[in-house]
Amino acid sequence: MIDLLIPMWMLTVTCMQLIPWSIIGIHGIFQKIPDEYQKDCDVSNTIYKFIIDLFQNQIVILFSVPLGIILLDQVEIYGLIPTLPLYFYILSFLLGLSLIFLGGVVSKYVIFFMQRYMKDQLEHDLKQYAYNMRSYIKYKPWQRILLSFFNGLSEELLMRVFLMGLLINYFGVYPVIALLISIFLNGLHHTKQGRIMGSIPVVIIQSVFGVVYLIFNDFLLIGLMHMGADLAALFLLGLLNRNKGNEQVS
């Protein structure tokens, strides 16, 4: 019975999470941005949509992925049980907060390169980022905190524990190959933030998460690190938008 449930679990998580994840990325590659993208988005059901999206895209993963690892009876092998001293997890969260600076440096050089050699693509990416990030800009502080918490944990469960963990421990794929597949899908998914401008910084930061998982094999460690990175990014986004609004008013 267990031998049947495990492939069903793999197929279910893949169809419900990994495939839609990839489709969103492919859509980002071919997305065309309306000329009137500066108009405010409809916020009449923002809270409702936020809660629904949170359950569908993040919270479901927190239950579905660990369930299969339990069926495999390999909770420790996949790193679901914390084994490190407490200060490791505190430092991991702080490191995640500081990764916003790494992302900023990478973005700076990517934009500089695109300004010189890919001006049309840069213009598209800037419009795409502004268009797709409108709803995030309108998030309240509690929404930013909730999204950072659940997304940090769920994305690492899906992309590291499920994808990398299965490729390495179940299918015998070389760890480096599993890491490359994981960060490729991370970059693909974030093309909605700009085909190139949005995906390259994400690939660099997600590589840190993947390497840390390979070294320490600890889900909570990378989950907290990702949580810190998301928290810093979402609050910085709100701060920059607030400053931009103040400059326009003045």
C-alpha positions in Angstrom: 0.0 0.0 0.0 2.8 2.4 0.9 4.6 1.6 -2.4 1.5 2.8 -4.2 0.9 5.9 -2.0 4.4 7.3 -2.5 4.2 7.7 -6.3 0.7 9.1 -6.0 2.1 11.6 -3.5 4.9 12.6 -5.9 2.5 13.0 -8.8 0.0 15.0 -6.7 2.6 17.5 -5.4 4.1 17.8 -8.9 0.8 18.4 -10.6 -0.6 20.7 -7.9 2.6 22.8 -7.2 5.6 22.2 -9.5 3.7 22.3 -12.8 1.6 25.4 -12.0 4.9 27.0 -10.6 6.6 26.4 -14.0 3.6 27.5 -16.0 3.6 30.9 -14.1 7.2 31.3 -15.1 6.6 30.4 -18.7 3.7 33.0 -18.7 6.2 35.5 -17.3 8.5 35.0 -20.3 5.8 35.7 -22.8 3.8 38.2 -20.8 2.8 41.4 -22.6 2.3 44.4 -20.4 -0.7 46.7 -21.1 0.2 50.3 -21.9 -2.0 51.6 -19.0 -0.3 49.5 -16.4 0.0 52.4 -14.0 -3.6 52.4 -13.0 -4.4 51.1 -9.5 -5.4 47.5 -9.3 -8.8 46.5 -8.0 -8.4 46.2 -4.2 -12.1 45.4 -3.4 -11.3 41.8 -2.7 -7.6 42.1 -1.9 -7.8 40.5 1.6 -10.0 37.7 0.4 -7.7 37.0 -2.5 -4.7 37.2 -0.3 -6.0 34.5 2.1 -7.1 32.2 -0.7 -3.7 32.6 -2.5 -1.9 32.0 0.8 -3.7 28.7 1.3 -3.4 27.5 -2.3 0.2 28.5 -2.9 1.9 28.2 0.5 -0.1 26.6 3.3 -1.1 23.5 1.3 2.6 22.8 0.8 3.3 22.8 4.5 1.0 19.8 4.8 1.4 17.9 1.5 5.2 17.7 1.3 5.9 16.5 4.9 3.1 13.9 4.6 5.0 12.2 1.8 8.3 12.3 3.7 6.6 10.7 6.6 5.3 8.0 4.3 8.9 7.4 3.1 9.9 7.1 6.8 12.9 9.3 6.0 12.1 12.5 8.0 15.7 12.8 9.3 17.3 12.1 5.9 15.3 14.9 4.3 16.2 17.3 7.1 12.7 17.9 8.5 13.9 17.5 12.1 16.0 20.4 13.4 19.4 19.1 14.7 21.5 22.3 15.0 22.1 24.6 18.0 19.6 27.4 18.5 22.0 30.1 17.5 22.3 28.6 14.0 18.7 29.3 13.4 18.9 32.9 14.7 21.9 33.6 12.6 20.2 32.0 9.6 17.2 34.4 9.9 19.6 37.4 10.3 21.6 36.2 7.2 18.3 36.0 5.3 17.6 39.6 6.2 21.0 40.7 4.9 20.6 38.8 1.6 18.6 41.9 0.4 21.9 43.6 0.0 23.3 40.8 -2.1 20.1 41.0 -4.2 20.6 44.7 -4.5 24.2 44.4 -5.7 23.3 41.7 -8.3 20.3 43.8 -9.5 22.6 46.8 -9.9 25.0 45.0 -12.1 22.3 43.3 -14.1 20.5 46.6 -14.8 23.9 48.2 -15.7 24.6 45.4 -18.2 21.0 45.7 -19.7 21.3 49.4 -20.0 24.3 49.0 -22.2 23.3 46.0 -24.3 19.6 45.2 -23.8 17.8 48.5 -23.4 14.5 47.3 -24.9 14.5 44.2 -22.6 15.2 46.4 -19.6 12.3 48.6 -20.4 10.1 45.6 -20.7 11.4 44.2 -17.4 10.8 47.4 -15.5 7.2 47.6 -16.8 6.7 44.0 -16.0 7.9 44.4 -12.5 5.8 47.5 -11.9 2.7 45.8 -13.3 3.0 42.4 -11.5 4.1 43.9 -8.1 1.2 46.3 -7.7 -0.7 44.0 -5.3 2.4 43.4 -3.2 2.9 47.2 -2.8 -0.6 47.5 -1.3 -0.1 44.8 1.3 -0.4 45.8 4.9 2.4 45.0 7.4 0.5 41.9 8.7 0.2 40.6 5.2 3.9 41.1 4.5 4.7 39.2 7.7 2.3 36.3 7.0 3.5 36.0 3.4 7.1 36.0 4.4 6.5 33.4 7.0 4.5 31.0 4.9 6.3 31.6 1.6 9.7 31.2 3.2 8.8 27.8 4.7 6.7 26.5 1.8 9.1 27.4 -1.0 12.0 25.7 0.7 9.8 22.6 1.4 8.8 22.4 -2.3 12.1 23.4 -4.0 14.6 21.9 -1.6 13.0 19.2 0.5 10.7 17.8 -2.1 12.5 18.5 -5.4 16.1 18.3 -4.4 15.5 15.8 -1.6 13.7 13.4 -3.9 16.1 13.8 -6.8 19.1 13.1 -4.5 17.7 10.5 -2.1 15.0 8.7 -4.1 16.2 8.9 -7.7 20.0 9.1 -7.1 20.6 12.3 -9.0 24.0 14.0 -8.3 23.5 16.8 -5.7 24.9 19.5 -8.0 22.4 18.5 -10.8 19.6 18.6 -8.3 20.7 22.0 -7.1 20.8 23.4 -10.7 17.3 22.1 -11.5 16.0 23.6 -8.3 17.5 27.1 -8.9 16.5 27.0 -12.6 12.9 26.5 -11.6 13.2 29.3 -9.0 14.5 31.7 -11.7 11.8 30.6 -14.1 9.0 31.2 -11.6 10.3 34.8 -10.9 10.3 35.9 -14.5 7.0 37.7 -13.5 9.3 40.2 -11.8 11.2 40.8 -15.1 12.4 38.2 -17.6 16.1 38.9 -16.8 16.1 41.7 -14.2 13.9 39.7 -11.9 15.1 36.1 -12.4 18.9 36.5 -12.1 19.0 38.0 -8.6 16.6 35.4 -7.5 18.8 32.6 -8.9 21.8 33.9 -7.0 19.9 34.2 -3.7 18.2 30.8 -4.1 21.6 29.2 -4.8 22.5 30.2 -1.3 19.5 28.4 0.1 20.2 25.3 -2.0 23.9 25.1 -1.0 23.1 25.6 2.7 20.6 22.7 2.4 23.2 20.5 0.8 25.7 21.3 3.6 23.5 21.2 6.6 20.5 19.1 5.5 18.2 21.2 7.7 14.9 22.5 6.4 14.2 24.9 9.3 17.6 26.5 8.7 16.9 27.4 5.1 13.2 28.1 5.8 14.2 30.8 8.3 16.8 32.2 6.0 14.3 32.4 3.2 11.7 33.9 5.6 14.2 36.7 6.5 15.0 37.4 2.9 11.3 37.7 2.0 10.5 39.9 5.0 13.3 42.3 4.1 12.3 42.4 0.4 8.6 43.0 1.1 9.1 45.7 3.6 11.7 47.4 1.5 9.3 47.3 -1.4 6.7 49.1 0.7 9.2 51.6 2.0 10.4 52.5 -1.5 6.9 52.9 -2.8 6.0 55.2 0.2 9.1 57.3 -0.4 8.1 57.5 -4.1 4.6 58.6 -3.2 6.0 61.3 -0.9 8.2 62.7 -3.6 5.3 62.9 -6.0 3.2 64.7 -3.5 5.9 67.2 -2.7 
